[in-house]
Amino acid sequence: MRVGNGLASRPPASFIDVESIISRLTETSAVIIQTAPSGAPRLAIMMYEHTALCLHFANAFGNERFEPLGPTDLMIHVIAHHDAGWLEFDRDPKIDPATGLPYNLVDTPPEFITVTSRLSPDFNQRQHPYCGLISSMHSWGLYNGRYGLSKLVLLDKIAAKDRPLADKMLNGELERQKRLKAELATDPVARDWLEERKIFQNYKALQFIDTLALYFNRIHPSERVEQTFENVPLSREKDASITVRPEGKDTYSLSPFPFAASGAEFAFCGRRVGPADGDRQGGWPAALKQLPTEWESFRLVAG
């Protein structure tokens, strides 16, 4: 399929092959280390396993109250690949001396995370300029409180000696966004996507889906508590706050409910790790490949 002046697009949503996307995602391997009760092994979740859960949330997002993603095909792609820049770094993950485990996502040293933050938009813009734009906003927003939507400002955690690395990357992303917007403006089909409220509707949808997946990926089931996600887009004009509550028996209620079907089941996988696993032959790259996969499933219901 081609749109407007020939900017490449993916097939319509009805033809999106979810399994083939997941297959491509398994080529990457960033690590999220889930919390665990004291002394227990911790679940290590690769980035492709995190983004696979995001992909399923993206396909389910939207109902009579919450406007579905659009342009659907492009938003599905960027949500499924928003962390694609971790490929090279996480073939051989660096070890956090505080835990003896691979660095958790947000604790990755600046000399590495600033590179992955640039490579993710590089990957996505090769699919389509709009994918690159939303991915670039995601990278820039992580360091800047998600454009004011979050109190967590990653830039505040970067030491003064590393700020030039971060500033160079962030300035480069602002230039990328300017360049991609100019390219998209020449496409009559894409012009409506460039309306500021539409851009931020899509950006906020990605942030909700990403952080909801992280709620499950990063927190052990026994430690999950009620949490509210703010600025979830109902449309380009309006947002809502969604509260997720553990209801027992691997069931969580969301109010208001943003997905198509209440009672849908979702799942993600990882592998249990401890510091000693890094001592095996081949180190952590071998351990993360060889340890058995463990699945966690849960149901989402309307609250």
C-alpha positions in Angstrom: 0.0 0.0 0.0 1.2 3.6 -0.7 -0.3 6.8 0.5 -0.3 10.3 -0.7 2.9 11.2 -2.6 4.3 7.7 -2.2 5.5 7.6 1.4 5.6 4.0 2.3 3.0 2.5 4.6 2.3 -0.9 5.9 -0.7 -3.1 4.9 -4.1 -2.1 6.4 -4.8 -3.2 10.0 -7.0 -6.1 8.8 -3.9 -7.6 7.2 -1.5 -7.1 10.1 0.3 -10.4 10.9 0.8 -10.2 14.7 2.8 -13.4 14.8 5.3 -12.2 12.1 5.8 -9.0 14.0 6.5 -10.9 17.2 8.9 -13.1 15.3 10.9 -10.0 14.1 10.8 -8.6 17.6 12.6 -11.6 19.1 15.8 -10.5 17.3 16.2 -7.9 20.1 16.9 -8.4 23.8 16.8 -5.5 26.2 16.3 -6.6 29.8 13.6 -5.5 32.3 14.2 -7.0 35.8 11.0 -7.6 37.6 10.8 -7.1 41.4 10.6 -10.2 43.6 10.2 -11.2 47.2 13.4 -11.0 49.2 15.9 -13.8 48.2 13.8 -15.1 45.3 15.0 -15.2 41.7 13.8 -12.3 39.5 12.0 -12.5 36.2 14.2 -11.1 33.4 12.0 -9.8 30.5 13.6 -9.0 27.2 12.6 -5.9 25.4 11.0 -7.9 22.6 8.8 -9.6 25.2 7.8 -6.2 26.6 7.0 -4.8 23.2 5.1 -7.9 22.3 2.8 -7.2 25.2 2.5 -3.6 24.0 1.6 -4.9 20.5 -1.3 -6.9 21.9 -2.5 -3.9 24.0 -2.3 -1.8 20.8 -4.4 -4.2 18.8 -7.0 -4.3 21.6 -7.1 -0.5 22.3 -10.3 1.4 21.5 -14.0 1.2 22.0 -17.1 3.4 21.9 -15.5 5.8 24.5 -11.8 5.6 23.5 -11.0 6.4 19.9 -9.0 3.5 18.3 -5.4 4.2 17.1 -5.0 5.9 13.8 -3.4 5.7 11.4 -3.8 2.2 12.6 -1.1 0.4 10.6 1.6 2.9 11.4 0.7 3.2 15.1 0.7 -0.6 15.5 4.2 -0.6 13.9 5.7 2.0 16.1 4.2 0.7 19.3 5.5 -2.8 18.4 9.0 -1.4 17.7 9.3 1.6 19.9 12.3 0.1 21.7 14.0 -1.4 18.7 17.2 0.5 19.3 18.3 -1.9 22.0 19.3 -4.6 19.5 23.1 -4.2 19.5 23.6 -3.2 23.1 21.6 -6.1 24.5 23.3 -8.9 22.5 25.8 -8.6 25.4 24.1 -6.8 28.3 26.2 -4.8 30.8 26.1 -5.9 34.4 24.9 -3.7 37.3 27.5 -4.1 40.1 24.7 -3.3 42.6 22.7 -6.4 41.7 25.0 -8.7 39.8 22.3 -8.8 37.1 22.0 -7.0 33.7 21.2 -3.3 34.1 17.5 -2.6 34.4 16.1 -0.5 31.7 16.2 3.0 33.2 19.4 2.3 35.1 21.4 1.7 31.9 24.5 4.0 31.9 24.2 7.2 29.7 26.9 6.1 27.2 24.6 3.2 26.2 21.1 4.4 26.7 21.6 7.6 24.7 22.7 5.5 21.8 19.6 3.2 22.0 17.4 6.3 22.3 18.7 7.4 18.9 18.6 4.0 17.2 14.9 3.4 17.9 13.8 6.4 15.8 16.4 5.4 13.2 14.7 2.0 12.9 11.1 3.3 12.9 11.7 6.1 10.3 12.9 3.5 7.9 9.3 2.1 8.0 7.6 5.4 7.6 8.3 9.1 8.5 5.3 9.1 10.9 6.7 6.1 12.7 10.0 7.9 13.1 8.3 11.0 14.4 6.3 9.2 17.1 9.3 7.1 18.1 11.5 10.2 18.3 9.0 11.9 20.5 9.0 8.8 22.7 12.8 8.9 23.0 12.9 12.7 23.7 10.0 12.4 26.1 11.6 9.8 28.3 14.3 12.3 29.2 11.9 15.2 29.7 9.0 13.9 31.8 7.1 12.6 28.7 6.4 16.2 27.6 5.1 17.2 31.0 2.9 14.1 31.4 5.1 12.4 34.0 6.9 13.4 37.1 9.8 11.1 36.2 12.5 13.1 34.4 15.3 10.8 33.3 17.5 13.8 32.5 17.6 14.6 36.2 19.3 11.2 36.8 22.2 11.9 34.4 25.4 13.2 35.9 26.7 16.6 34.8 29.7 14.9 33.1 27.3 12.9 30.9 25.0 15.7 30.1 26.8 16.6 26.8 26.0 13.1 25.5 22.3 13.4 26.4 22.0 17.0 25.1 23.6 16.0 21.8 21.1 13.1 21.4 18.1 15.2 22.5 18.9 18.1 20.2 19.3 15.6 17.3 15.8 14.2 18.0 14.3 17.7 17.9 16.0 18.2 14.5 14.7 14.8 13.4 11.1 15.7 14.3 11.3 19.0 12.4 12.7 17.2 9.4 10.1 14.4 9.4 7.2 16.8 9.9 8.4 18.8 6.8 8.5 15.5 4.8 5.1 14.5 6.0 3.6 17.9 5.2 4.2 17.2 1.5 1.8 14.2 1.7 -1.9 15.2 1.5 -3.0 12.0 3.3 -0.5 12.6 6.2 -1.3 16.2 6.8 -4.2 15.5 9.2 -1.9 13.3 11.2 0.3 16.4 11.7 -2.3 18.4 13.5 -0.7 19.0 17.0 -3.6 17.5 19.0 -3.5 14.4 16.8 0.2 13.9 17.2 -0.1 14.1 21.0 -3.2 11.8 21.0 -1.0 9.2 19.4 2.0 10.0 21.5 -0.1 9.7 24.7 -1.6 6.4 23.5 1.9 5.0 23.1 2.8 6.2 26.6 -0.2 4.6 28.2 0.3 1.3 26.4 4.1 1.3 27.2 3.6 2.1 30.9 0.7 -0.3 31.4 2.9 -3.1 30.0 5.7 -1.9 32.3 3.3 -2.1 35.3 3.0 -5.9 34.6 6.6 -6.4 33.4 8.4 -4.6 36.2 6.3 -5.4 39.3 5.9 -8.9 40.8 2.2 -10.0 41.0 2.4 -10.0 44.9 3.5 -6.4 44.9 1.1 -4.8 42.4 -1.2 -2.2 43.9 -3.8 0.2 42.5 -2.2 2.7 40.1 -3.7 5.5 38.0 -2.5 6.3 34.5 -3.2 9.9 33.6 -3.6 11.6 30.2 -4.9 8.6 28.3 -6.5 9.9 25.1 -10.2 9.5 24.5 -9.7 11.5 21.3 -7.5 14.3 20.1 -9.6 16.7 22.2 -10.0 14.9 25.5 -8.1 12.7 27.9 -9.0 10.4 30.8 -7.3 9.0 33.9 -7.5 5.2 34.0 -7.1 3.3 37.3 -5.9 -0.3 37.4 -6.8 -2.4 40.4 -5.7 -6.0 41.3 -8.9 -8.0 41.8 -7.4 -11.4 42.7 -7.0 -14.6 40.6 -4.8 -12.8 38.1 -7.5 -10.4 37.2 -7.2 -6.6 37.1 -9.9 -4.0 36.6 -9.5 -0.9 34.6 -11.8 2.1 35.0 -12.7 3.5 32.6 -12.0 0.6 30.3 -10.0 1.4 27.2 -10.0 -1.9 25.3 -12.5 -3.5 23.0 -13.5 -6.5 25.1 -13.7 -6.8 28.9 -12.3 -10.1 30.1 -9.6 -10.4 27.5 -6.5 -12.4 28.6 -3.0 -11.2 28.0 0.4 -12.8 28.7 4.1 -12.1 28.6 7.2 -14.2 29.3 10.6 -14.1 30.8 13.1 -16.3 32.6 14.1 -16.5 36.3 17.6 -15.2 37.0 20.0 -14.8 39.9 23.5 -13.3 40.0 25.1 -16.8 39.7 23.5 -17.3 36.3 26.1 -14.9 34.8 28.9 -17.2 35.9 28.0 -19.9 33.4 30.0 -20.5 30.3 29.2 -17.7 27.8 28.1 -15.3 30.6 24.8 -13.5 30.5 24.2 -13.7 26.8 24.3 -17.5 27.0 22.3 -17.5 30.3 19.5 -15.4 28.9 19.2 -17.7 25.9 19.5 -21.0 27.8 17.3 -20.4 30.9 13.7 -21.8 30.5 10.9 -19.5 29.6 8.2 -18.8 32.1 4.8 -17.2 31.2 2.6 -14.9 33.2 -1.0 -14.4 32.1 -3.7 -12.0 33.4 -7.2 -10.9 32.6 -8.3 -7.3 32.2 -11.9 -6.4 33.0 -14.0 -3.3 33.1 -14.1 -1.7 36.5 
